[in-house]
């Protein structure tokens, strides 16, 4: 039986926008439980929109284990990923995350 993560990812890859939203909604409340899977999926995903959603979910997980990825994306060439990196660090709201934001010139 597929895990919640696998089911949600399958739904998020459908062409139907409403189905995609439902897949995202399945992962929102349990993002922290699937942080490793979310990071792995983000690193291998090629669809830009899905990568943005994955990074948003990684930020919503509010786990220190995401600090390195969120920090890296804060300096991405892609404006959307930079934005989700910043928001993820703000969601994390740890001393380390605030330090990273301050070091990159963001108001903390």
PyMOL commands that set and color helices and strands:
alter all, ss='L'
color gray80, all
select helices_A, chain A and resi 4-12+17-28+31-44+48-60+64-74+79-92+95-103
alter helices_A, ss='H'
color red, helices_A
deselect
rebuild
show_as cartoon
